[in-house]
Amino acid sequence: MPTLPQTGFVRQAQVLVFIPFSRATLWRRVSAGTFPAPVKLSERITAWRVEDIRQWIAEQGARD
């Protein structure tokens, strides 16, 4: 089973392994501000901070 790294960056495909969204839903939530925004690492590379993803997951668990 894949595990989320402790720190660093993850690309969209890696995010979607841990978050049960479609690509469209992921970007819709980013636009709505209900999911962390990615960081542009270069002109063609966009990634999310692992810390932001972990915090978002923790907040979802706290809502239950």
C-alpha positions as CSV (number, residue, x, y, z in Angstrom):
1,M,0.0,0.0,0.0
2,P,1.4,3.4,-0.9
3,T,2.3,5.8,1.9
4,L,2.3,9.6,1.9
5,P,5.9,10.9,2.5
6,Q,6.4,12.9,5.6
7,T,7.7,16.0,3.8
8,G,8.3,17.2,0.2
9,F,6.0,17.5,-2.8
10,V,3.6,15.2,-4.5
11,R,2.3,15.5,-8.1
12,Q,-1.4,15.2,-9.1
13,A,-1.3,11.4,-9.8
14,Q,0.2,10.8,-6.3
15,V,-2.4,13.1,-4.6
16,L,-5.3,11.2,-6.3
17,V,-4.0,7.9,-4.8
18,F,-4.6,9.3,-1.3
19,I,-7.6,11.6,-2.0
20,P,-10.7,9.9,-3.5
21,F,-11.4,12.6,-6.0
22,S,-11.4,12.7,-9.8
23,R,-9.0,15.1,-11.5
24,A,-11.9,17.5,-12.2
25,T,-13.1,17.4,-8.6
26,L,-9.6,18.0,-7.3
27,W,-9.2,21.2,-9.5
28,R,-12.8,22.3,-8.7
29,R,-12.0,22.1,-5.0
30,V,-8.7,23.9,-5.5
31,S,-10.6,26.7,-7.3
32,A,-13.2,26.8,-4.6
33,G,-10.6,27.0,-1.8
34,T,-11.7,23.8,-0.2
35,F,-8.5,21.9,-1.0
36,P,-4.9,23.2,-0.7
37,A,-3.6,25.0,-3.8
38,P,-0.6,23.5,-5.6
39,V,2.8,25.1,-6.0
40,K,4.4,25.7,-9.4
41,L,7.9,24.1,-9.2
42,S,8.7,25.0,-12.8
43,E,6.9,26.0,-16.0
44,R,5.5,22.5,-16.5
45,I,5.5,21.0,-13.0
46,T,2.8,21.6,-10.4
47,A,2.9,19.8,-7.1
48,W,1.3,20.0,-3.6
49,R,3.2,20.3,-0.4
50,V,2.8,17.0,1.5
51,E,2.4,19.0,4.7
52,D,-0.7,20.8,3.2
53,I,-2.2,17.4,2.1
54,R,-1.6,15.9,5.5
55,Q,-3.2,18.8,7.3
56,W,-6.2,18.7,5.0
57,I,-6.7,15.0,5.6
58,A,-6.4,15.6,9.4
59,E,-9.1,18.3,9.2
60,Q,-11.4,16.0,7.3
61,G,-11.1,13.4,10.1
62,A,-11.8,16.1,12.8
63,R,-15.1,17.0,11.1
64,D,-16.5,13.4,11.6
